[in-house]
Amino acid sequence: MISLIKGPSFSQPQPLIFDIKRNALEDGPGIRTTLFFKGCHLHCIWCQNPESIDPAPEIGFYPASCIKSGECVNVCKTGACQVENPWRIDREKCDRCGDCVKVCPGRGLRQIGCFYPVEELISILLRDRVFYEVSGGGITLSGGEPTFHMEYISLILQKLKMQGIHTAIQTNGFFDWSEFKAKVLNWVDVIMFDIKLADPKEHLKYTGRKNCLILENLGRLFKERPKDIIPRIPLIPGITATTQNLKAISELFQGLKITRCSLLAYNPIGLSKAENIGKPIPPELSRHMMTPAEEKKCREIFSWAELVGF
């Protein structure tokens, strides 16, 4: 479990990015490029990007791309790779050395997580500058949790603002306030701030952390930058998308005088991604999208608010 402490030890020395999504239309205004970081303080059982929780590199197995050449078995020093294993890797034996990935001809095995020097990353991001300019878009930092790597994202954001690029961050709110304010707040234009569960015990049960710090940071941010904060609630059937929880969050927002928020529809895509990295699927999770009627019922609880969607 990662402890929340101040200073450099709170961040990882070499942050990894597992995806750079170009032409993103749902991660902020306009056409954007979204950076997905590995590493998160929370362990939400419904995470849409379960490969983002562990800050270290991981090996993913993608059956549709596997041609069963057996090369992975030949190079695996620990005996973790086995062709007869339907998920190819014995995770208890795997040391994540990546040798199997290097020899896989069909890319059935892939390394998840790559480090980019800041200048190289900025160069990649600026390739789509014209699309940001004509659409009012920009760059969004996501994850995982971008604030897991506070020093690194601070450098990225500052360099992007020097280039006149619009910046946004998607955060779970579990960060040290003084560090965030000093290193991130002045360099980001939009903050999408997730609120999952109102009850601290339920939050601890489903995410591995209580929500006290998260709620404190929401209040602090709203005092500092009320027009730039978009609280978001992921709608997880039977967990966050309950009348009791949504009414409690609605009351919380109204108490803070928050007038707009976003409801994130449940997407079971995270289940297959969990299987790719050998993680078990919690039985509480639905394998189906919410119905329009279920989503409408959730929206009605926030009828007083402007519901934002990108």
Secondary structure, 3 states (H helix, E strand, C coil): CCCCCCCHHHCCCCCCEEEEEEEECCCCCCCEEEEEECCCCCCCCCCCCHHHCCCCCEEEECHHHCCCCCHHHHHCCCCCECCCCCCCECCCCCCCCCHHHHHCCCCCEEEECECCCHHHHHHHHHHHHHHHHHHCCEEEEECCCHHHHHHHHHHHHHHHHHCCCEEEEEECCCCCHHHHHHHCHHHCCEEEEECCCCCHHHHHHHHCCCCHHHHHHHHHHHHHCHHHEEEEEECCCCCCCCHHHHHHHHHHHHHCCCCEEEEECCCCHHHHHHHHCCCCCCCCCCCCCCCHHHHHHHHHHCCCCEECCC
